[in-house]
């Protein structure tokens, strides 16, 4: 009986609280309507102030040089667990797990500055560097908040970059370093640890620029890997030829020593001479 009375009292209190809450909301309906309208207007302003972004994604399936490099059944178990053992067993040092580091490296990023792109709306032709400097739009609050820092930077920087100066990856200016960071935020690469599939993502405010830059990144990455493997094969060939020349030279010298010994000891029947002859012949 006591438990039933307690439950009834709690239900009555909840009903009373809900009624009071409903009455409070109804009495303050004008204020709620005003705040809701202000929130809606603020949300619309924020939504229309943020520029549109267009994303392009490309997937690459890398070639596997050695199908037995994963360690047989152990490699299969590792792949089921989300790990790949093929990268450490192969002879290739640039395996897919390193592709994101290659794409985000300074030399690779700065090589994209001179890529020619064309905007979709007005058909302007420019380089990626010019697009980042002149065509990228930011929300108005970002411009307002960043204005003091730009003024301080303009006051502190006394050195003006010389016209026609070549870009040096070891000595980037403040502007060039900012462009590298901005491009790294818009161009990225990721690797699936199970399948080793490489995904290239490019985000730009123009769909045509995003697509062209994504295609260029893929081509440059393939060119980088191809050049690395070609140079590695060329170095291996040079080393093999060097070893072959050394072995051939040693063989010819041993042949000459054997012939000289036969000329000096022709007709001898000593066992020591026969032993030396067999040794030289071997």
Buried (B, 14 or more C-beta within 10 A) or exposed (E): EEEEEEEEEEEEEEEEEEEEEEEEEEEEEEEEEEEEEEEEEEEEEEEEEEEEEBEBEBEBEBEEEEEEBBBEEEBEEBBEEEEBBBBEBBEBEBBBBBBBEBBBBBEBBBBBBEBEBBBEEEEBEBBBBBBBBEBEEEBEEEEEEEEEEEEEEEEEEEEEEEEEEEBEBEEBBEEBEBBBEBBBEBBBBEBEBEEBBBBBBBBBBBBBBBBBBBBBBBEBBEEBBEEBBEEBEEEEEEEEEEEEEEEEEEEEEEEEEBEEBEEEBEEEEEEEBEEBBEEBEE
